[in-house]
Amino acid sequence: MGQTAHEYEIEFPNAVHHEARVSATFLGLESEVLALRMSRTSPGRYALHEFAKNVYDVKATDENGKPLSVTRPNPYQWNVSGHNGTVRITYTLFADRGDGTYSQIDETHAHLNIPATFMYAPDYSQRPIRVHFKPRTDLNWKVATQLRPLGGGMYSAPNLDYFMDSPTEISNFSMREFTETSNGKSYTIRFALHHAGTDAELDTYMESVKKIVVQEKAVYGELPDYDFGTYTFLACYMDNVSGDGMEHRNSTVLTSTRSLANGGLNRNAGTVAHEFFHGWNVERIRPKSLQPFDYMEANMSGELWFAEGFTQYYTGLMLCRAGVISQKEYVDGLAGSLNYVINSPARKYFNPVEMSYQAPFVDAAASIDPVNRENTFISYYTYGSVLGLALDLSLRDMDGGLSLDGFMQYVWKTYGKPEIPYTARDLQLALETYAGEKFGKEFFAKYVFDSQMPDYKKLLESAGVHFEQPGKGKAYLGAYLDVRDRAATLVAQPMEGSAAYQAGLAKGDKITSIGGRPVSEDANPQNLLAAYKSGDKVKVDFERFGQPRTTELTLGADASYTTVLFEGKLAAKVGEKRQSWLGGK
């Protein structure tokens, strides 16, 4: 006999005002008080989001419609008492942010992130769940989700975790699908797109999606064993959403304000590549620190440099191998990430593991007090991506045909496919096994558990990529400026150790003249220092809190790098390495 299921129903009669009406029935309750909660977190996110703030008009009855007592022990919970084993609860949900974390309801769609939509009973988390989505037939809505279809608008999840991990798009979307075979089994890859574009644009876009899927499958040698044999992209490319991407076990949310006709054919493909790669790396190759996922507290992990960062490294690489971008475009794009990490003063405060610990404060987290992240934080996405680059090129320099692809396959077979959660030390042991104990220990000691930088010049040039500092003699201030109304305003804290920092300039200061030359109306941040070179001492007049002040600073040197693909004739070994690295599989 199967377990008693929790039953949900959601409908949208007041979608124009961003409201849904939700009801839920809980049967076979064993405790006198049923505790119901709205989650404070969402799978794939690490910060708190307080979804209870958008729930109101809560009512509870028993199986006969008799009102039950509802009390609030904390801001996120409703306690229902006086029942005889059955509770029916109803409430109104307000939802108006379409992205990977929140829900959005309007007359274009019901874009539902489950933790932001449904109350849950934490004491009964292993019970199956059935949900009845009631689309607006007058708006031609239909349902796309990774939940198991039961027919008649009914869908099921085996337990709370799977339910919470199953975003749902209800709209007049277009659907495309194709089949991909892995280990003798066929999987259906579905792409549900809610957009205002044409079928022809979607058909063109699907060619890129298919190529990305094929290249990512080649990295691991196989697809994950998707539940119910299906993987679903849930894409909303509409003006009313917020740009985002969010991975789930057998689906992903993709939101963008860029239509396919307005740059989305290429620019939105990066999110497709990133989130689909997560089907292996983070959904199944999963940090132990995220198991089990906590719906009431922030989820902290020290492995995000790998889970998110290595996925970010593969994002651009997959676009390159799939032919969505050229090898030149991919290589040109490496410079931004390398400059950000190499030249950041934050490395002296935190290593990649500790940067990962910051996720609850930076991953779509909300705060109102100023922070000093310009000097103390490097995104674990970017930090991890440049470590992935270094590890890939380092392995390709070794004998035996090693590569990051091969290492990811090893980690997949050891931890991902059997779904054994890993730690950072597990990754180190895996690298020692794959590439040798000495190499594995040294890589983790220097670059993961410390903040040293690999020799990127040597690594990149071994693959025919020039890594240079063309502006080394140019003057550098070390501050982001907004030039308007004859003043250059510091819009962020200056970089620690820079000329602006050493001279005592701070965020909010308005520079009015440099070296006796007033800031002109048509000045821009790039030409303000054009008359100077590094090492020059200049007088700077500025305003702080409306008061005129003066300082003298010694201009620093532009330390930014460029990455340039060498397009001449390459030595055979270099050419082979570059093709193995960047070429399609």
Salt bridges, closest charged atoms under 4 A:
GLU7 OE2 - ARG130 NH2 2.27
GLU9 OE1 - HIS132 ND1 3.64
GLU30 OE2 - ARG127 NH2 3.73
GLU50 OE2 - ARG40 NH2 2.71
ASP57 OD2 - ARG21 NH1 3.29
ASP57 OD1 - LYS59 NZ 2.39
ASP96 OD1 - HIS18 ND1 3.45
ASP99 OD2 - ARG97 NE 2.69
ASP138 OD1 - ARG136 NE 2.86
ASP165 OD1 - HIS248 ND1 2.81
GLU169 OE2 - HIS109 ND1 3.21
GLU169 OE1 - HIS111 ND1 3.13
GLU169 OE2 - HIS194 ND1 3.36
GLU180 OE2 - LYS217 NZ 3.25
ASP199 OD1 - ARG176 NH2 3.64
ASP203 OD1 - ARG176 NE 2.71
GLU207 OE2 - LYS210 NZ 3.73
GLU222 OE1 - LYS417 NZ 3.08
ASP225 OD1 - LYS185 NZ 3.05
ASP227 OD2 - ARG249 NE 2.79
ASP244 OD2 - ARG45 NH1 3.28
GLU247 OE1 - HIS278 NE2 3.77
GLU308 OE1 - HIS274 NE2 3.38
GLU308 OE1 - HIS278 NE2 2.92
ASP332 OD2 - LYS328 NZ 2.81
ASP363 OD2 - ARG45 NE 2.85
ASP392 OD1 - ARG396 NE 2.79
ASP397 OD1 - LYS577 NZ 2.54
ASP405 OD2 - ARG321 NH1 2.94
ASP405 OD2 - ARG396 NH2 3.92
GLU419 OE2 - ARG249 NH2 2.93
GLU432 OE2 - LYS441 NZ 3.71
GLU437 OE2 - LYS441 NZ 3.84
GLU442 OE1 - LYS438 NZ 3.79
GLU442 OE2 - LYS446 NZ 3.84
GLU461 OE2 - LYS457 NZ 3.10
GLU468 OE2 - LYS457 NZ 3.07
ASP482 OD2 - ARG484 NE 2.95
GLU496 OE2 - LYS348 NZ 2.54
ASP509 OD2 - ARG544 NH2 2.73
GLU521 OE1 - ARG486 NE 3.56
ASP536 OD1 - LYS533 NZ 3.45
